[in-house]
Amino acid sequence: MTVRFQSMPFKAWRSTHDTLHTAAQLAGAVRQKLTPYQKHWFHISLRVSARGPVTPPVAYEGGSLELALDLTQHELFVQTSRGDRTVWSFAGRSGGQMAGELAETLRSMNIEPPKEFASFKNAPVTRYDQRAADTFLANLTSVDHVLNTFRGELRGSTGPVQLWPHHFDVAVLWFSGRLVPDADPNDEESADEQMNFGFSCGDDGIPEPYFYATAYPFPDAMRQTPLPHGARWSESWKGSYLLMEELTRTGKGGDEVLEWLRTFHRAGVEWMK
């Protein structure tokens, strides 16, 4: 499968991104409340489906439910195993409205809404552009394919490819199997030696879509590794990144991303010993 990415300048679709980011945070908060704890916060993340970001099935007293950001129909929905389905359009709704309407639906199911919903009370209405959402879904599908291809090549333990609601990025974790010296072995966040490979839509640090790769603990000697053309070492955090817009401008795609991910991973395996 030849993977190509579509141009998606962050500034041009920021308002649509913010709408979807809010919806993802609401879905993640529900999953966190109802799902038993999993290491590395795997109990709050979403997965990529053909429709867009979706929770795995979440158990509650009445059965199970699924929350999805359906980017084919441009709506947030809750579906239960009993056949109940509630839908809200993304267009014309503020984060506060989405949180309030979802809270009412949860209460009707005897589920107390997560306390995090309150933080969206005063969120304004943002402009929702269906064409921008279509582009995001196409890129999200491509990113998911590339990261799953890469994950399938890795030896050792990995997490799933998952979308993190707090930063609205898609990533996969790889674990070396070693513990970090002097770290509390009961705290997996600080004790597990790991690498993180993912994709961000953009943020205040890098205001455009980018792929990233990080390592913990990060060996400074890794910076000696020659990176493939277009990839850079970050000056503000410990890792490397590759701009999506550079890939679309040059006509490159998933193969180039995979080459860079493999290069970074090989360097980590070598220098993190």
VOPAGU-2260 file (C-alpha; in pm, 1 decimal, decimal comma):
REM VOPAGU-2260
SITE   aa  ch    i         X         Y         Z
SITE  MET   A    0       0,0       0,0       0,0
SITE  THR   A    1     141,4     336,2    -106,6
SITE  VAL   A    2      69,2     593,8     161,6
SITE  ARG   A    3      51,7     963,7      76,3
SITE  PHE   A    4     -46,4    1255,2     296,1
SITE  GLN   A    5    -263,4    1554,8     214,1
SITE  SER   A    6    -166,3    1913,6     290,9
SITE  MET   A    7    -319,6    2018,7     623,3
SITE  PRO   A    8    -173,6    2355,1     741,2
SITE  PHE   A    9    -257,0    2383,8    1109,1
SITE  LYS   A   10    -360,0    2750,4    1098,5
SITE  ALA   A   11    -609,1    2686,8     816,3
SITE  TRP   A   12    -806,1    2423,1    1006,6
SITE  ARG   A   13    -735,3    2524,6    1368,6
SITE  SER   A   14   -1101,8    2587,7    1457,5
SITE  THR   A   15   -1211,1    2247,8    1323,2
SITE  HIS   A   16    -918,5    2086,0    1503,8
SITE  ASP   A   17   -1026,8    2250,3    1829,4
SITE  THR   A   18   -1383,4    2116,8    1791,9
SITE  LEU   A   19   -1256,8    1762,7    1736,1
SITE  HIS   A   20    -998,2    1795,2    2012,6
SITE  THR   A   21   -1272,2    1888,3    2258,4
SITE  ALA   A   22   -1486,7    1592,9    2148,6
SITE  ALA   A   23   -1187,4    1358,3    2188,9
SITE  GLN   A   24   -1121,9    1491,2    2540,1
SITE  LEU   A   25   -1485,6    1430,8    2636,4
SITE  ALA   A   26   -1472,3    1074,6    2501,1
SITE  GLY   A   27   -1141,6    1011,4    2676,4
SITE  ALA   A   28   -1279,2    1141,6    3006,8
SITE  VAL   A   29   -1573,9     898,9    2987,5
SITE  ARG   A   30   -1342,6     610,2    2908,2
SITE  GLN   A   31   -1109,6     702,3    3194,4
SITE  LYS   A   32   -1399,2     713,8    3441,1
SITE  LEU   A   33   -1544,9     376,0    3345,3
SITE  THR   A   34   -1237,5     173,3    3243,8
SITE  PRO   A   35   -1011,7      -4,9    3496,7
SITE  TYR   A   36    -665,4     144,8    3521,9
SITE  GLN   A   37    -413,7      27,4    3261,8
SITE  LYS   A   38     -42,7      99,6    3270,9
SITE  HIS   A   39      88,6     400,9    3080,6
SITE  TRP   A   40    -264,3     549,3    3077,0
SITE  PHE   A   41    -383,6     312,0    2806,7
SITE  HIS   A   42    -730,6     332,9    2971,6
SITE  ILE   A   43    -791,1     689,7    2850,7
SITE  SER   A   44    -685,0     664,4    2485,9
SITE  LEU   A   45    -895,4     629,1    2170,4
SITE  ARG   A   46    -835,6     415,7    1861,6
SITE  VAL   A   47    -850,1     499,0    1490,6
SITE  SER   A   48   -1143,1     350,9    1299,1
SITE  ALA   A   49   -1268,7     393,2     942,6
SITE  ARG   A   50   -1499,5     666,3    1074,3
SITE  GLY   A   51   -1246,9     845,7    1292,3
SITE  PRO   A   52   -1136,2     832,0    1658,0
SITE  VAL   A   53   -1339,1     589,3    1870,3
SITE  THR   A   54   -1324,8     439,4    2217,5
SITE  PRO   A   55   -1290,0      63,7    2258,7
SITE  PRO   A   56   -1606,6     -84,0    2415,6
SITE  VAL   A   57   -1656,0      63,3    2764,1
SITE  ALA   A   58   -1844,2    -144,5    3021,1
SITE  TYR   A   59   -2114,2       6,7    3245,3
SITE  GLU   A   60   -2397,9    -143,2    3448,1
SITE  GLY   A   61   -2633,9    -155,4    3151,5
SITE  GLY   A   62   -2391,0    -328,1    2915,9
SITE  SER   A   63   -2122,1    -153,1    2712,5
SITE  LEU   A   64   -2099,0     170,6    2520,9
SITE  GLU   A   65   -1885,2     323,9    2250,6
SITE  LEU   A   66   -1816,1     690,4    2186,6
SITE  ALA   A   67   -1701,6     790,8    1839,9
SITE  LEU   A   68   -1601,9    1099,1    1648,4
SITE  ASP   A   69   -1766,4    1005,8    1318,8
SITE  LEU   A   70   -1588,9    1217,7    1058,5
SITE  THR   A   71   -1784,5    1057,8     774,7
SITE  GLN   A   72   -2108,2    1205,8     912,9
SITE  HIS   A   73   -1943,2    1488,4    1112,1
SITE  GLU   A   74   -2099,3    1401,2    1443,6
SITE  LEU   A   75   -2022,3    1274,0    1791,1
SITE  PHE   A   76   -2223,7     972,6    1895,1
SITE  VAL   A   77   -2277,9     730,2    2181,0
SITE  GLN   A   78   -2380,5     374,8    2090,3
SITE  THR   A   79   -2473,5     113,3    2351,9
SITE  SER   A   80   -2484,9    -265,2    2334,9
SITE  ARG   A   81   -2862,0    -239,1    2393,7
SITE  GLY   A   82   -2904,5     -60,3    2061,9
SITE  ASP   A   83   -2946,0     293,1    2198,0
SITE  ARG   A   84   -2777,1     563,5    1994,4
SITE  THR   A   85   -2748,5     937,4    2057,6
SITE  VAL   A   86   -2594,3    1174,4    1803,3
SITE  TRP   A   87   -2478,6    1537,4    1803,7
SITE  SER   A   88   -2353,2    1730,8    1503,4
SITE  PHE   A   89   -2014,2    1900,6    1539,8
SITE  ALA   A   90   -2126,7    2207,9    1345,8
SITE  GLY   A   91   -2264,5    2497,2    1548,3
SITE  ARG   A   92   -2195,6    2348,4    1892,4
SITE  SER   A   93   -1961,9    2480,7    2156,0
SITE  GLY   A   94   -1752,6    2259,9    2375,8
SITE  GLY   A   95   -1986,1    2348,4    2662,2
SITE  GLN   A   96   -2290,8    2237,6    2465,6
SITE  MET   A   97   -2128,7    1907,1    2370,0
SITE  ALA   A   98   -2026,2    1845,4    2731,4
SITE  GLY   A   99   -2373,6    1934,6    2862,4
SITE  GLU   A  100   -2562,0    1720,6    2611,1
SITE  LEU   A  101   -2328,9    1425,0    2661,1
SITE  ALA   A  102   -2366,2    1464,6    3039,2
SITE  GLU   A  103   -2746,8    1443,3    3006,9
SITE  THR   A  104   -2716,8    1125,2    2800,9
SITE  LEU   A  105   -2481,8     968,2    3055,2
SITE  ARG   A  106   -2716,2    1053,7    3343,6
SITE  SER   A  107   -3001,6     888,7    3156,4
SITE  MET   A  108   -2785,3     574,5    3165,7
SITE  ASN   A  109   -2721,3     619,2    3541,0
SITE  ILE   A  110   -2362,5     724,9    3476,2
SITE  GLU   A  111   -2236,9    1032,0    3659,4
SITE  PRO   A  112   -2050,3    1252,1    3408,0
SITE  PRO   A  113   -1674,2    1290,4    3458,9
SITE  LYS   A  114   -1573,7    1597,0    3659,4
SITE  GLU   A  115   -1353,7    1705,1    3366,9
SITE  PHE   A  116   -1670,0    1805,1    3176,9
SITE  ALA   A  117   -1694,1    2119,5    3391,9
SITE  SER   A  118   -1378,9    2264,6    3235,4
SITE  PHE   A  119   -1559,7    2296,3    2899,3
SITE  LYS   A  120   -1852,3    2496,4    3039,1
SITE  ASN   A  121   -1746,1    2827,4    2883,7
SITE  ALA   A  122   -1582,3    2694,0    2568,9
SITE  PRO   A  123   -1698,7    2898,6    2266,3
SITE  VAL   A  124   -1850,6    2777,8    1941,7
SITE  THR   A  125   -1579,0    2718,3    1681,6
SITE  ARG   A  126   -1622,3    2709,4    1305,1
SITE  TYR   A  127   -1644,6    2351,5    1178,4
SITE  ASP   A  128   -1527,6    2287,5     821,0
SITE  GLN   A  129   -1634,5    1949,7     683,2
SITE  ARG   A  130   -1371,5    1956,3     407,8
SITE  ALA   A  131   -1096,9    2011,5     664,8
SITE  ALA   A  132   -1234,5    1721,4     867,4
SITE  ASP   A  133   -1233,3    1503,5     552,9
SITE  THR   A  134    -864,5    1582,8     500,3
SITE  PHE   A  135    -787,9    1507,7     863,9
SITE  LEU   A  136    -961,5    1168,9     842,3
SITE  ALA   A  137    -766,0    1079,5     527,8
SITE  ASN   A  138    -438,9    1170,7     698,7
SITE  LEU   A  139    -541,3     998,0    1021,2
SITE  THR   A  140    -604,3     675,3     828,6
SITE  SER   A  141    -263,6     701,9     660,6
SITE  VAL   A  142     -84,9     776,7     988,4
SITE  ASP   A  143    -253,4     481,7    1156,8
SITE  HIS   A  144    -144,4     252,1     872,9
SITE  VAL   A  145     217,4     371,0     887,1
SITE  LEU   A  146     242,1     340,7    1265,5
SITE  ASN   A  147      83,5      -5,2    1265,4
SITE  THR   A  148     323,9    -115,1     991,0
SITE  PHE   A  149     614,4       9,4    1200,6
SITE  ARG   A  150     473,9    -149,3    1517,2
SITE  GLY   A  151     455,1    -485,3    1340,1
SITE  GLU   A  152     829,0    -471,1    1272,9
SITE  LEU   A  153     930,0    -408,6    1634,2
SITE  ARG   A  154    1066,5    -680,7    1856,2
SITE  GLY   A  155     966,8    -669,8    2219,4
SITE  SER   A  156     669,4    -512,6    2390,1
SITE  THR   A  157     463,1    -230,4    2240,0
SITE  GLY   A  158     141,4     -55,7    2319,6
SITE  PRO   A  159    -137,1     -23,7    2062,3
SITE  VAL   A  160    -145,7     259,3    1812,6
SITE  GLN   A  161    -366,7     502,8    2000,1
SITE  LEU   A  162    -495,4     858,7    1991,5
SITE  TRP   A  163    -424,1    1058,3    2307,0
SITE  PRO   A  164    -711,9    1298,3    2383,2
SITE  HIS   A  165    -507,8    1552,3    2582,5
SITE  HIS   A  166    -269,6    1640,6    2296,4
SITE  PHE   A  167    -478,7    1498,2    2010,3
SITE  ASP   A  168    -181,6    1301,4    1878,9
SITE  VAL   A  169    -155,4     941,7    1753,3
SITE  ALA   A  170     133,0     732,3    1883,9
SITE  VAL   A  171     277,6     391,9    1965,8
SITE  LEU   A  172     506,4     311,1    2260,4
SITE  TRP   A  173     793,8      60,6    2244,7
SITE  PHE   A  174     950,0     -83,0    2560,5
SITE  SER   A  175    1303,9    -217,2    2584,3
SITE  GLY   A  176    1212,9    -441,1    2879,5
SITE  ARG   A  177    1471,6    -273,1    3102,0
SITE  LEU   A  178    1405,9     -63,8    3412,7
SITE  VAL   A  179    1550,2     284,5    3446,3
SITE  PRO   A  180    1820,0     283,8    3715,8
SITE  ASP   A  181    1716,6     444,3    4047,5
SITE  ALA   A  182    1354,4     487,1    3934,0
SITE  ASP   A  183    1065,6     355,2    4144,8
SITE  PRO   A  184     988,4      15,3    3986,5
SITE  ASN   A  185     624,2      50,4    4094,0
SITE  ASP   A  186     584,5     365,8    3884,5
SITE  GLU   A  187     588,8     242,1    3526,5
SITE  GLU   A  188     587,0     595,7    3385,1
SITE  SER   A  189     931,2     666,5    3528,3
SITE  ALA   A  190    1065,6     309,2    3551,9
SITE  ASP   A  191    1004,1     162,1    3204,7
SITE  GLU   A  192    1270,8     239,5    2945,9
SITE  GLN   A  193    1076,5     331,1    2633,1
SITE  MET   A  194    1050,8     507,5    2300,4
SITE  ASN   A  195     751,2     698,0    2166,9
SITE  PHE   A  196     669,6     730,9    1796,3
SITE  GLY   A  197     377,8     941,9    1681,1
SITE  PHE   A  198     205,2    1216,8    1487,2
SITE  SER   A  199      81,6    1553,7    1609,7
SITE  CYS   A  200    -159,4    1786,3    1430,4
SITE  GLY   A  201      48,0    2080,9    1553,6
SITE  ASP   A  202      88,1    2275,1    1876,2
SITE  ASP   A  203     238,6    2593,3    2020,3
SITE  GLY   A  204     590,9    2448,9    1990,7
SITE  ILE   A  205     560,7    2332,7    1628,5
SITE  PRO   A  206     255,1    2506,5    1475,1
SITE  GLU   A  207     202,4    2259,9    1189,5
SITE  PRO   A  208     148,9    1881,7    1157,8
SITE  TYR   A  209     455,9    1671,6    1233,0
SITE  PHE   A  210     573,5    1320,4    1308,1
SITE  TYR   A  211     785,5    1277,4    1619,7
SITE  ALA   A  212    1009,9    1022,6    1788,7
SITE  THR   A  213    1136,3    1041,6    2147,1
SITE  ALA   A  214    1321,3     818,9    2392,1
SITE  TYR   A  215    1317,7     789,6    2771,3
SITE  PRO   A  216    1571,7     820,2    2916,0
SITE  PHE   A  217    1717,9    1003,7    2617,2
SITE  PRO   A  218    2089,9     937,2    2556,8
SITE  ASP   A  219    2252,1    1257,7    2432,3
SITE  ALA   A  220    2478,8    1043,1    2213,5
SITE  MET   A  221    2176,8     964,5    1994,4
SITE  ARG   A  222    2213,9    1310,8    1841,9
SITE  GLN   A  223    2521,3    1179,5    1661,8
SITE  THR   A  224    2289,4     966,7    1445,7
SITE  PRO   A  225    2257,1    1096,5    1085,9
SITE  LEU   A  226    1887,7    1146,7    1014,0
SITE  PRO   A  227    1716,1    1092,5     677,7
SITE  HIS   A  228    1659,9    1402,4     463,0
SITE  GLY   A  229    1395,2    1633,7     609,4
SITE  ALA   A  230    1409,4    1501,0     966,2
SITE  ARG   A  231    1543,8    1728,7    1238,8
SITE  TRP   A  232    1653,0    1710,4    1599,6
SITE  SER   A  233    1432,9    1919,6    1826,9
SITE  GLU   A  234    1595,2    2204,7    2016,1
SITE  SER   A  235    1318,4    2227,3    2277,8
SITE  TRP   A  236    1251,8    1861,1    2364,7
SITE  LYS   A  237    1452,1    1538,9    2344,8
SITE  GLY   A  238    1379,3    1375,1    2013,6
SITE  SER   A  239    1339,4    1417,1    1640,0
SITE  TYR   A  240    1056,8    1537,0    1416,0
SITE  LEU   A  241     953,8    1534,3    1051,9
SITE  LEU   A  242     710,7    1792,7     910,9
SITE  MET   A  243     412,0    1655,6     719,9
SITE  GLU   A  244     398,3    1960,1     493,0
SITE  GLU   A  245     751,7    1886,7     375,8
SITE  LEU   A  246     639,8    1537,1     277,5
SITE  THR   A  247     337,7    1665,9      84,1
SITE  ARG   A  248     547,1    1936,3     -84,2
SITE  THR   A  249     807,6    1687,6    -208,5
SITE  GLY   A  250     558,8    1413,3    -296,6
SITE  LYS   A  251     698,4    1179,6     -33,5
SITE  GLY   A  252     490,2     963,7     198,2
SITE  GLY   A  253     477,2     663,9     426,2
SITE  ASP   A  254     799,6     500,1     306,5
SITE  GLU   A  255    1001,8     805,8     405,9
SITE  VAL   A  256     832,9     819,2     747,1
SITE  LEU   A  257     909,5     450,1     802,2
SITE  GLU   A  258    1275,6     500,7     705,9
SITE  TRP   A  259    1306,9     777,7     964,3
SITE  LEU   A  260    1124,4     579,4    1237,7
SITE  ARG   A  261    1349,2     279,1    1177,3
SITE  THR   A  262    1661,1     496,5    1188,7
SITE  PHE   A  263    1558,0     650,5    1519,5
SITE  HIS   A  264    1461,9     314,5    1668,4
SITE  ARG   A  265    1792,7     151,7    1567,8
SITE  ALA   A  266    1979,2     440,3    1729,2
SITE  GLY   A  267    1774,4     398,7    2045,5
SITE  VAL   A  268    1841,5      26,8    2062,3
SITE  GLU   A  269    2213,8     100,2    2026,0
SITE  TRP   A  270    2250,6     394,3    2262,5
SITE  MET   A  271    1996,3     310,4    2534,4
SITE  LYS   A  272    2177,4     -10,3    2640,2
